[in-house]
Amino acid sequence: MGFRWLHKVEEYSAGILFLGGFIVSLYSVFMRYVLNLPPAWSLEIFELLMVWSIFIGFGIALRENHHIVIDLLYDKLPYTAKRAVCVASNFIGAAYCIFMTVTGVQMIALAFEQQIVTIDVGIPIWVTYLIMPVGMALLALYFIFKGILAIKGDRTEIIGQIGHDIALDGITDDKGKGGLHL
Amino acid sequence: MSPTFVLFFTFAILCLIRVPIAISLGLSSILALTMIDFTLYPVIQKMFSSLNSATLMAIPGFVFAGIIMSKGGISYYLIESLKSWVGHIRGGLAVVTILACMIFAAISGSSPATAAAIGSIMIPGMVKAGYSKRYAMGLVAASGTLGILIPPSIPLIIYGSVAEESIGKLFTAGILPGLLLGGILLISAIIHARVNNYGRLPKETMEQRWKKSGKAVWGFALPVLILGGIYTGIVTPTEAAFVASFYGVIVSVFIYREMDWKKFIDVTKESINITAMIFLIIASAMIFGMFLTTEQIPQDFTAWVEAHAANKWIFLIAINLMFFILGMFLEAIAIILITLPILLPVLAMFDINVIHFAIIMTINMELAMITPPVGLNLFVVSGISKEKVGEVVRGVIPFFGLMILALVLVVIFPEIALFLTR
């Protein structure tokens, strides 16, 4: 359905930023030890790329049910109660993320006025903050999607595959789980 | 109602209704901060800027290295080589499992990753050789926890960033306790296999052994590369993680030929997923930490302990029990981030070495990975072996005793952790 393109945009941008950070890290080690010319900009750029990649990753990780939840009580609930709890928890998550998005925008506005720049490279600090509302808005978006699925009574969303949906390191195939695949 | 009470109460409620732990912690901290009339904007700004830390960026690196290891054939060839050397003795496959976990632990910093990488190959192998499946699952869940004790270690990176300790030193401190616990597991595994008369593999010739080891040598070299690089100070832990990942990619693509473009994309995507999961908890914990600082909770707690706990030993016993109970419900990273800022001043008061305590805490976190109802390794093993979590729990119970034995030894003899750091 309609959001495939968004998933692709997220995955590609997070992936490119992550691999970009990976390359910058290798580059700085190479320059320092092989050519003896440590680049002054590399650490700041490395951190920036990684943080950006991670913030975009928040939403992806929620979509694929990677965030850790405790479903001790949840597993014991009857289906109707599960559905209600599932709706509530997703909208609580969304509310928190919307709050963070708004605060992120305020953060940018203030930093824009203050005109502070980063120490090594001189990037305006508000630019580095841009990812904060973006990442949090994406996370909010997926909480809302999951909440809506739960309202509609989507069984995989509510029950998940084997009762818990923690999968680290891909041992469970994401496609089989109750992840969001619109 | 005091803001602190509101914080812990809402955190518990949110966790119980299945709000992700990270969101529960962040939301309850924000609520508590609002109650004490705190301007939230600087809190969020500080949270964001503290994520921008070169130390924490070692986490994506080691996550990446671990996944490349397991998907690129490196762990497979390591296991093949180990099997050829010890597979024929009784209990040989259990020994291979533990040794493979130890080597994998020296490359990856995560316990679930270790259990997943080794377990997916070794559990079927052990069952085939006549091991009870319950035992095989328990063994993998328990030895997999070595992932966070033997350096590199994600919890130790987080500990170091909270306690402002050198990551290199913390890693060094994990080596001997890791070998100790590995050794205890090895001895128990051999005894267990002899008592139960488990099957073994046919003995291989020296020629086959060297051939397989030659193929695996690229994997064996990786821990040396990572730890050597960090201890000689050539690279920072963060750089070591990415250099190791690069090495892993080269070996899997050009030597083992097990990694194509598509697989590499999957590995990257998975690394981002897991890193994001960890960092969302860290971000919330930063907000929580700011609440603690403003409310001076650590100082109050220290004063309370001073008034109530007679001595260091009572304090240590109480703390270990607390970790055990928290470990039943929370996962390691959240526990460290929530408790450590409160505990640090108390450590100073009782004159407990911060590095020694890091190792005590890490062994407790290993236990947390296998204590039901919430234990990541239990879920991972249940996932790869397609058995109920309860069945894995039954398998892992005998290992609690062994791990607690190692914990007690490390608590009583700080030198096990500190010796190499001097």
Boltz contact constraints between the chains, C-beta under 6 A:
constraints:
  - contact:
      token1: [A, 14]
      token2: [B, 272]
      max_distance: 6.0
  - contact:
      token1: [A, 15]
      token2: [B, 268]
      max_distance: 6.0
  - contact:
      token1: [A, 18]
      token2: [B, 268]
      max_distance: 6.0
  - contact:
      token1: [A, 18]
      token2: [B, 272]
      max_distance: 6.0
  - contact:
      token1: [A, 22]
      token2: [B, 242]
      max_distance: 6.0
  - contact:
      token1: [A, 25]
      token2: [B, 239]
      max_distance: 6.0
  - contact:
      token1: [A, 25]
      token2: [B, 242]
      max_distance: 6.0
  - contact:
      token1: [A, 26]
      token2: [B, 242]
      max_distance: 6.0
  - contact:
      token1: [A, 26]
      token2: [B, 246]
      max_distance: 6.0
  - contact:
      token1: [A, 29]
      token2: [B, 235]
      max_distance: 6.0
  - contact:
      token1: [A, 29]
      token2: [B, 239]
      max_distance: 6.0
  - contact:
      token1: [A, 43]
      token2: [B, 54]
      max_distance: 6.0
  - contact:
      token1: [A, 47]
      token2: [B, 52]
      max_distance: 6.0
  - contact:
      token1: [A, 50]
      token2: [B, 57]
      max_distance: 6.0
  - contact:
      token1: [A, 50]
      token2: [B, 60]
      max_distance: 6.0
  - contact:
      token1: [A, 51]
      token2: [B, 51]
      max_distance: 6.0
  - contact:
      token1: [A, 51]
      token2: [B, 52]
      max_distance: 6.0
  - contact:
      token1: [A, 54]
      token2: [B, 275]
      max_distance: 6.0
  - contact:
      token1: [A, 54]
      token2: [B, 276]
      max_distance: 6.0
  - contact:
      token1: [A, 54]
      token2: [B, 279]
      max_distance: 6.0
  - contact:
      token1: [A, 57]
      token2: [B, 272]
      max_distance: 6.0
  - contact:
      token1: [A, 57]
      token2: [B, 276]
      max_distance: 6.0
  - contact:
      token1: [A, 58]
      token2: [B, 276]
      max_distance: 6.0
  - contact:
      token1: [A, 58]
      token2: [B, 280]
      max_distance: 6.0
  - contact:
      token1: [A, 61]
      token2: [B, 273]
      max_distance: 6.0
  - contact:
      token1: [A, 61]
      token2: [B, 276]
      max_distance: 6.0
  - contact:
      token1: [A, 61]
      token2: [B, 277]
      max_distance: 6.0
  - contact:
      token1: [A, 66]
      token2: [B, 273]
      max_distance: 6.0
  - contact:
      token1: [A, 66]
      token2: [B, 277]
      max_distance: 6.0
  - contact:
      token1: [A, 67]
      token2: [B, 20]
      max_distance: 6.0
  - contact:
      token1: [A, 67]
      token2: [B, 277]
      max_distance: 6.0
  - contact:
      token1: [A, 68]
      token2: [B, 21]
      max_distance: 6.0
  - contact:
      token1: [A, 68]
      token2: [B, 331]
      max_distance: 6.0
  - contact:
      token1: [A, 69]
      token2: [B, 18]
      max_distance: 6.0
  - contact:
      token1: [A, 69]
      token2: [B, 20]
      max_distance: 6.0
  - contact:
      token1: [A, 70]
      token2: [B, 15]
      max_distance: 6.0
  - contact:
      token1: [A, 70]
      token2: [B, 374]
      max_distance: 6.0
  - contact:
      token1: [A, 71]
      token2: [B, 18]
      max_distance: 6.0
  - contact:
      token1: [A, 72]
      token2: [B, 373]
      max_distance: 6.0
  - contact:
      token1: [A, 73]
      token2: [B, 16]
      max_distance: 6.0
  - contact:
      token1: [A, 74]
      token2: [B, 18]
      max_distance: 6.0
  - contact:
      token1: [A, 85]
      token2: [B, 17]
      max_distance: 6.0
  - contact:
      token1: [A, 89]
      token2: [B, 17]
      max_distance: 6.0
  - contact:
      token1: [A, 89]
      token2: [B, 18]
      max_distance: 6.0
  - contact:
      token1: [A, 89]
      token2: [B, 19]
      max_distance: 6.0
  - contact:
      token1: [A, 92]
      token2: [B, 19]
      max_distance: 6.0
  - contact:
      token1: [A, 93]
      token2: [B, 19]
      max_distance: 6.0
  - contact:
      token1: [A, 93]
      token2: [B, 23]
      max_distance: 6.0
  - contact:
      token1: [A, 96]
      token2: [B, 23]
      max_distance: 6.0
  - contact:
      token1: [A, 96]
      token2: [B, 27]
      max_distance: 6.0
  - contact:
      token1: [A, 103]
      token2: [B, 44]
      max_distance: 6.0
  - contact:
      token1: [A, 106]
      token2: [B, 41]
      max_distance: 6.0
  - contact:
      token1: [A, 107]
      token2: [B, 45]
      max_distance: 6.0
  - contact:
      token1: [A, 132]
      token2: [B, 48]
      max_distance: 6.0
  - contact:
      token1: [A, 166]
      token2: [B, 379]
      max_distance: 6.0
  - contact:
      token1: [A, 168]
      token2: [B, 112]
      max_distance: 6.0
  - contact:
      token1: [A, 168]
      token2: [B, 380]
      max_distance: 6.0
  - contact:
      token1: [A, 169]
      token2: [B, 113]
      max_distance: 6.0
  - contact:
      token1: [A, 169]
      token2: [B, 116]
      max_distance: 6.0
  - contact:
      token1: [A, 170]
      token2: [B, 270]
      max_distance: 6.0
  - contact:
      token1: [A, 171]
      token2: [B, 116]
      max_distance: 6.0
  - contact:
      token1: [A, 171]
      token2: [B, 380]
      max_distance: 6.0
  - contact:
      token1: [A, 171]
      token2: [B, 383]
      max_distance: 6.0
  - contact:
      token1: [A, 171]
      token2: [B, 384]
      max_distance: 6.0
  - contact:
      token1: [A, 172]
      token2: [B, 383]
      max_distance: 6.0
